[in-house]
Amino acid sequence: MNLLKNIGNEIISLRKSKGLSQEKLALNANIDRRYMSDIENGRRNISVEMLSKIAKALETTGSEILKVAEKE
């Protein structure tokens, strides 16, 4: 199991379900779009603070994202 990749996949799934582009999500979370791309592709070891910012922009919680990611 690659937890970072699973977190990225869950973020992608939530982002698409909300009709957001990667650029729009990055803007809403106040994160550089390239950094967001790295997170979504499992290339970044995401901090709890960063996960929280992204989760808020997706109208969810970091714990919900982790819960789904850990199940995969």
N, CA, C and O atoms as CSV, one atom per row, in Angstrom:
chain,resi,resn,atom,element,x,y,z
A,1,MET,N,N,0.857,-1.198,0.000
A,1,MET,CA,C,0.000,0.000,0.000
A,1,MET,C,C,0.887,1.241,0.000
A,1,MET,O,O,1.833,1.331,0.782
A,2,ASN,N,N,0.593,2.164,-0.847
A,2,ASN,CA,C,1.301,3.428,-0.880
A,2,ASN,C,C,0.352,4.505,-0.377
A,2,ASN,O,O,-0.490,5.002,-1.126
A,3,LEU,N,N,0.492,4.858,0.882
A,3,LEU,CA,C,-0.435,5.798,1.508
A,3,LEU,C,C,-0.446,7.154,0.805
A,3,LEU,O,O,-1.510,7.743,0.611
A,4,LEU,N,N,0.726,7.650,0.424
A,4,LEU,CA,C,0.768,8.954,-0.241
A,4,LEU,C,C,-0.009,8.936,-1.554
A,4,LEU,O,O,-0.725,9.887,-1.870
A,5,LYS,N,N,0.133,7.856,-2.316
A,5,LYS,CA,C,-0.603,7.734,-3.587
A,5,LYS,C,C,-2.102,7.635,-3.316
A,5,LYS,O,O,-2.908,8.220,-4.040
A,6,ASN,N,N,-2.473,6.891,-2.268
A,6,ASN,CA,C,-3.897,6.764,-1.924
A,6,ASN,C,C,-4.493,8.092,-1.478
A,6,ASN,O,O,-5.636,8.402,-1.813
A,7,ILE,N,N,-3.726,8.880,-0.723
A,7,ILE,CA,C,-4.197,10.215,-0.327
A,7,ILE,C,C,-4.408,11.063,-1.575
A,7,ILE,O,O,-5.424,11.746,-1.707
A,8,GLY,N,N,-3.443,11.017,-2.487
A,8,GLY,CA,C,-3.567,11.771,-3.741
A,8,GLY,C,C,-4.788,11.348,-4.530
A,8,GLY,O,O,-5.512,12.188,-5.064
A,9,ASN,N,N,-5.015,10.053,-4.605
A,9,ASN,CA,C,-6.187,9.558,-5.345
A,9,ASN,C,C,-7.488,10.024,-4.704
A,9,ASN,O,O,-8.437,10.362,-5.411
A,10,GLU,N,N,-7.544,10.047,-3.389
A,10,GLU,CA,C,-8.758,10.505,-2.710
A,10,GLU,C,C,-8.978,11.992,-2.936
A,10,GLU,O,O,-10.113,12.430,-3.125
A,11,ILE,N,N,-7.911,12.767,-2.918
A,11,ILE,CA,C,-8.026,14.207,-3.191
A,11,ILE,C,C,-8.531,14.430,-4.620
A,11,ILE,O,O,-9.394,15.276,-4.854
A,12,ILE,N,N,-7.992,13.671,-5.564
A,12,ILE,CA,C,-8.447,13.772,-6.964
A,12,ILE,C,C,-9.940,13.432,-7.050
A,12,ILE,O,O,-10.708,14.148,-7.693
A,13,SER,N,N,-10.336,12.356,-6.412
A,13,SER,CA,C,-11.738,11.931,-6.448
A,13,SER,C,C,-12.660,13.002,-5.876
A,13,SER,O,O,-13.687,13.326,-6.471
A,14,LEU,N,N,-12.294,13.543,-4.732
A,14,LEU,CA,C,-13.113,14.599,-4.109
A,14,LEU,C,C,-13.129,15.856,-4.974
A,14,LEU,O,O,-14.175,16.481,-5.150
A,15,ARG,N,N,-11.979,16.220,-5.507
A,15,ARG,CA,C,-11.884,17.418,-6.349
A,15,ARG,C,C,-12.789,17.291,-7.566
A,15,ARG,O,O,-13.524,18.219,-7.904
A,16,LYS,N,N,-12.730,16.137,-8.222
A,16,LYS,CA,C,-13.549,15.936,-9.417
A,16,LYS,C,C,-15.030,15.886,-9.083
A,16,LYS,O,O,-15.856,16.363,-9.862
A,17,SER,N,N,-15.380,15.313,-7.929
A,17,SER,CA,C,-16.792,15.244,-7.541
A,17,SER,C,C,-17.359,16.632,-7.272
A,17,SER,O,O,-18.570,16.837,-7.354
A,18,LYS,N,N,-16.491,17.583,-6.950
A,18,LYS,CA,C,-16.917,18.967,-6.711
A,18,LYS,C,C,-16.776,19.829,-7.962
A,18,LYS,O,O,-17.078,21.022,-7.939
A,19,GLY,N,N,-16.315,19.217,-9.056
A,19,GLY,CA,C,-16.180,19.951,-10.310
A,19,GLY,C,C,-15.061,20.978,-10.300
A,19,GLY,O,O,-15.126,21.983,-11.009
A,20,LEU,N,N,-14.029,20.726,-9.494
A,20,LEU,CA,C,-12.915,21.671,-9.393
A,20,LEU,C,C,-11.744,21.220,-10.245
A,20,LEU,O,O,-11.439,20.030,-10.322
A,21,SER,N,N,-11.099,22.171,-10.876
A,21,SER,CA,C,-9.843,21.871,-11.556
A,21,SER,C,C,-8.747,21.809,-10.498
A,21,SER,O,O,-8.917,22.300,-9.382
A,22,GLN,N,N,-7.647,21.214,-10.854
A,22,GLN,CA,C,-6.516,21.160,-9.928
A,22,GLN,C,C,-6.057,22.577,-9.578
A,22,GLN,O,O,-5.709,22.863,-8.432
A,23,GLU,N,N,-6.061,23.447,-10.570
A,23,GLU,CA,C,-5.648,24.833,-10.363
A,23,GLU,C,C,-6.591,25.548,-9.394
A,23,GLU,O,O,-6.137,26.280,-8.514
A,24,LYS,N,N,-7.893,25.339,-9.550
A,24,LYS,CA,C,-8.873,25.985,-8.676
A,24,LYS,C,C,-8.744,25.467,-7.239
A,24,LYS,O,O,-8.815,26.249,-6.291
A,25,LEU,N,N,-8.554,24.162,-7.077
A,25,LEU,CA,C,-8.377,23.613,-5.732
A,25,LEU,C,C,-7.120,24.193,-5.095
A,25,LEU,O,O,-7.140,24.591,-3.931
A,26,ALA,N,N,-6.039,24.243,-5.843
A,26,ALA,CA,C,-4.790,24.810,-5.323
A,26,ALA,C,C,-4.994,26.257,-4.893
A,26,ALA,O,O,-4.510,26.669,-3.839
A,27,LEU,N,N,-5.703,27.018,-5.700
A,27,LEU,CA,C,-5.987,28.406,-5.378
A,27,LEU,C,C,-6.821,28.509,-4.101
A,27,LEU,O,O,-6.520,29.317,-3.222
A,28,ASN,N,N,-7.870,27.689,-4.003
A,28,ASN,CA,C,-8.736,27.706,-2.817
A,28,ASN,C,C,-7.995,27.300,-1.546
A,28,ASN,O,O,-8.311,27.779,-0.456
A,29,ALA,N,N,-7.008,26.415,-1.691
A,29,ALA,CA,C,-6.247,25.935,-0.533
A,29,ALA,C,C,-4.983,26.772,-0.298
A,29,ALA,O,O,-4.235,26.533,0.650
A,30,ASN,N,N,-4.763,27.749,-1.171
A,30,ASN,CA,C,-3.586,28.612,-1.081
A,30,ASN,C,C,-2.284,27.799,-1.188
A,30,ASN,O,O,-1.358,27.954,-0.391
A,31,ILE,N,N,-2.254,26.930,-2.201
A,31,ILE,CA,C,-1.111,26.058,-2.465
A,31,ILE,C,C,-0.717,26.232,-3.923
A,31,ILE,O,O,-1.576,26.407,-4.787
A,32,ASP,N,N,0.572,26.185,-4.193
A,32,ASP,CA,C,1.049,26.250,-5.571
A,32,ASP,C,C,0.499,25.067,-6.372
A,32,ASP,O,O,0.462,23.946,-5.866
A,33,ARG,N,N,0.076,25.303,-7.601
A,33,ARG,CA,C,-0.530,24.247,-8.402
A,33,ARG,C,C,0.430,23.083,-8.649
A,33,ARG,O,O,0.008,21.927,-8.647
A,34,ARG,N,N,1.709,23.375,-8.860
A,34,ARG,CA,C,2.672,22.286,-9.070
A,34,ARG,C,C,2.812,21.426,-7.813
A,34,ARG,O,O,2.966,20.207,-7.897
A,35,TYR,N,N,2.756,22.069,-6.658
A,35,TYR,CA,C,2.818,21.336,-5.392
A,35,TYR,C,C,1.576,20.454,-5.255
A,35,TYR,O,O,1.664,19.311,-4.806
A,36,MET,N,N,0.423,20.992,-5.644
A,36,MET,CA,C,-0.821,20.218,-5.607
A,36,MET,C,C,-0.716,19.007,-6.536
A,36,MET,O,O,-1.162,17.913,-6.189
A,37,SER,N,N,-0.132,19.202,-7.702
A,37,SER,CA,C,0.063,18.102,-8.633
A,37,SER,C,C,0.926,17.013,-8.009
A,37,SER,O,O,0.624,15.826,-8.130
A,38,ASP,N,N,1.993,17.419,-7.346
A,38,ASP,CA,C,2.867,16.448,-6.677
A,38,ASP,C,C,2.121,15.690,-5.578
A,38,ASP,O,O,2.325,14.488,-5.412
A,39,ILE,N,N,1.271,16.371,-4.838
A,39,ILE,CA,C,0.473,15.722,-3.788
A,39,ILE,C,C,-0.469,14.697,-4.422
A,39,ILE,O,O,-0.538,13.551,-3.979
A,40,GLU,N,N,-1.188,15.117,-5.456
A,40,GLU,CA,C,-2.150,14.230,-6.099
A,40,GLU,C,C,-1.475,13.012,-6.723
A,40,GLU,O,O,-2.094,11.955,-6.841
A,41,ASN,N,N,-0.229,13.151,-7.117
A,41,ASN,CA,C,0.498,12.043,-7.739
A,41,ASN,C,C,1.337,11.245,-6.744
A,41,ASN,O,O,2.113,10.375,-7.138
A,42,GLY,N,N,1.179,11.543,-5.453
A,42,GLY,CA,C,1.873,10.798,-4.414
A,42,GLY,C,C,3.364,11.049,-4.351
A,42,GLY,O,O,4.116,10.222,-3.835
A,43,ARG,N,N,3.797,12.189,-4.874
A,43,ARG,CA,C,5.229,12.506,-4.884
A,43,ARG,C,C,5.658,13.397,-3.721
A,43,ARG,O,O,6.842,13.700,-3.581
A,44,ARG,N,N,4.711,13.816,-2.891
A,44,ARG,CA,C,5.013,14.682,-1.744
A,44,ARG,C,C,4.564,14.013,-0.463
A,44,ARG,O,O,3.492,13.412,-0.404
A,45,ASN,N,N,5.392,14.121,0.560
A,45,ASN,CA,C,5.015,13.666,1.887
A,45,ASN,C,C,4.241,14.818,2.522
A,45,ASN,O,O,4.834,15.736,3.089
A,46,ILE,N,N,2.956,14.764,2.427
A,46,ILE,CA,C,2.076,15.864,2.804
A,46,ILE,C,C,2.021,16.027,4.330
A,46,ILE,O,O,1.900,15.047,5.065
A,47,SER,N,N,2.111,17.259,4.782
A,47,SER,CA,C,2.026,17.537,6.217
A,47,SER,C,C,0.561,17.561,6.656
A,47,SER,O,O,-0.348,17.697,5.838
A,48,VAL,N,N,0.364,17.429,7.939
A,48,VAL,CA,C,-0.990,17.491,8.496
A,48,VAL,C,C,-1.605,18.856,8.213
A,48,VAL,O,O,-2.790,18.953,7.891
A,49,GLU,N,N,-0.812,19.895,8.330
A,49,GLU,CA,C,-1.304,21.248,8.067
A,49,GLU,C,C,-1.745,21.398,6.612
A,49,GLU,O,O,-2.789,21.988,6.333
A,50,MET,N,N,-0.951,20.865,5.691
A,50,MET,CA,C,-1.295,20.940,4.274
A,50,MET,C,C,-2.547,20.124,3.982
A,50,MET,O,O,-3.419,20.567,3.235
A,51,LEU,N,N,-2.638,18.937,4.570
A,51,LEU,CA,C,-3.823,18.102,4.387
A,51,LEU,C,C,-5.073,18.834,4.883
A,51,LEU,O,O,-6.132,18.762,4.259
A,52,SER,N,N,-4.940,19.529,5.999
A,52,SER,CA,C,-6.066,20.279,6.551
A,52,SER,C,C,-6.506,21.401,5.612
A,52,SER,O,O,-7.704,21.616,5.430
A,53,LYS,N,N,-5.559,22.113,5.016
A,53,LYS,CA,C,-5.886,23.188,4.076
A,53,LYS,C,C,-6.633,22.648,2.861
A,53,LYS,O,O,-7.619,23.232,2.411
A,54,ILE,N,N,-6.152,21.531,2.342
A,54,ILE,CA,C,-6.786,20.922,1.168
A,54,ILE,C,C,-8.179,20.415,1.536
A,54,ILE,O,O,-9.136,20.612,0.787
A,55,ALA,N,N,-8.286,19.765,2.689
A,55,ALA,CA,C,-9.580,19.236,3.131
A,55,ALA,C,C,-10.608,20.348,3.284
A,55,ALA,O,O,-11.756,20.191,2.870
A,56,LYS,N,N,-10.212,21.461,3.871
A,56,LYS,CA,C,-11.136,22.590,4.027
A,56,LYS,C,C,-11.605,23.099,2.668
A,56,LYS,O,O,-12.780,23.422,2.493
A,57,ALA,N,N,-10.686,23.168,1.709
A,57,ALA,CA,C,-11.045,23.617,0.362
A,57,ALA,C,C,-12.002,22.636,-0.315
A,57,ALA,O,O,-12.761,23.012,-1.207
A,58,LEU,N,N,-11.957,21.361,0.123
A,58,LEU,CA,C,-12.840,20.328,-0.429
A,58,LEU,C,C,-14.082,20.104,0.441
A,58,LEU,O,O,-14.880,19.204,0.180
A,59,GLU,N,N,-14.232,20.931,1.469
A,59,GLU,CA,C,-15.379,20.858,2.387
A,59,GLU,C,C,-15.476,19.496,3.070
A,59,GLU,O,O,-16.554,18.910,3.174
A,60,THR,N,N,-14.322,19.005,3.534
A,60,THR,CA,C,-14.265,17.756,4.281
A,60,THR,C,C,-13.205,17.915,5.365
A,60,THR,O,O,-12.773,19.030,5.655
A,61,THR,N,N,-12.795,16.823,5.953
A,61,THR,CA,C,-11.755,16.875,6.970
A,61,THR,C,C,-10.557,16.029,6.531
A,61,THR,O,O,-10.680,15.116,5.714
A,62,GLY,N,N,-9.418,16.359,7.090
A,62,GLY,CA,C,-8.225,15.571,6.812
A,62,GLY,C,C,-8.385,14.136,7.274
A,62,GLY,O,O,-7.894,13.208,6.631
A,63,SER,N,N,-9.075,13.957,8.392
A,63,SER,CA,C,-9.266,12.599,8.909
A,63,SER,C,C,-10.124,11.765,7.961
A,63,SER,O,O,-9.899,10.562,7.827
A,64,GLU,N,N,-11.100,12.382,7.306
A,64,GLU,CA,C,-11.921,11.648,6.328
A,64,GLU,C,C,-11.091,11.224,5.123
A,64,GLU,O,O,-11.236,10.110,4.621
A,65,ILE,N,N,-10.224,12.116,4.664
A,65,ILE,CA,C,-9.351,11.776,3.539
A,65,ILE,C,C,-8.439,10.620,3.928
A,65,ILE,O,O,-8.269,9.674,3.159
A,66,LEU,N,N,-7.854,10.695,5.116
A,66,LEU,CA,C,-6.971,9.623,5.593
A,66,LEU,C,C,-7.710,8.309,5.773
A,66,LEU,O,O,-7.190,7.242,5.446
A,67,LYS,N,N,-8.932,8.394,6.298
A,67,LYS,CA,C,-9.704,7.177,6.532
A,67,LYS,C,C,-9.906,6.399,5.235
A,67,LYS,O,O,-9.716,5.184,5.192
A,68,VAL,N,N,-10.293,7.111,4.181
A,68,VAL,CA,C,-10.503,6.469,2.881
A,68,VAL,C,C,-9.164,5.970,2.321
A,68,VAL,O,O,-9.082,4.857,1.800
A,69,ALA,N,N,-8.133,6.785,2.428
A,69,ALA,CA,C,-6.829,6.424,1.879
A,69,ALA,C,C,-6.250,5.188,2.552
A,69,ALA,O,O,-5.600,4.373,1.898
A,70,GLU,N,N,-6.478,5.045,3.840
A,70,GLU,CA,C,-5.942,3.889,4.572
A,70,GLU,C,C,-6.687,2.601,4.232
A,70,GLU,O,O,-6.134,1.513,4.393
A,71,LYS,N,N,-7.920,2.704,3.769
A,71,LYS,CA,C,-8.714,1.533,3.411
A,71,LYS,C,C,-8.283,0.957,2.068
A,71,LYS,O,O,-8.434,-0.241,1.828
A,72,GLU,N,N,-7.753,1.798,1.199
A,72,GLU,CA,C,-7.395,1.360,-0.164
A,72,GLU,C,C,-6.165,0.478,-0.154
A,72,GLU,O,O,-5.725,0.021,-1.209
